[in-house]
Amino acid sequence: MNDQERIRLQEQYPAWHIRRPPLMDCFMATRLGRPLTDTELRYGLCATLVEDSYELLSEALADQRKMEENL
């Protein structure tokens, strides 16, 4: 993930901190703000997402948004 891709995702998902850890071969997104409730966790929402590629992280973030909209 280059800086432009990260910025694009960050703009699409402002409630998440998106990064690629420097010493790891993965992409991460962590929710900002309040902790998730037990109900949200049971519904499938995640506090942190870890994926192997930019594309997979983008898909996972989109999936999380869909779950939130259906709550």
Stockholm file with secondary structure:
# STOCKHOLM 1.0

chainA/1-71         MNDQERIRLQEQYPAWHIRRPPLMDCFMATRLGRPLTDTELRYGLCATLVEDSYELLSEALADQRKMEENL
#=GR chainA/1-71 SS CCHHHHHHHHHHCTTEEEECCTTSSSEEEEECSSCCCHHHHHHTCCSEEEESSHHHHHHHHHHHHHHHHTC
#=GC SS_cons        CCHHHHHHHHHHCTTEEEECCTTSSSEEEEECSSCCCHHHHHHTCCSEEEESSHHHHHHHHHHHHHHHHTC
//
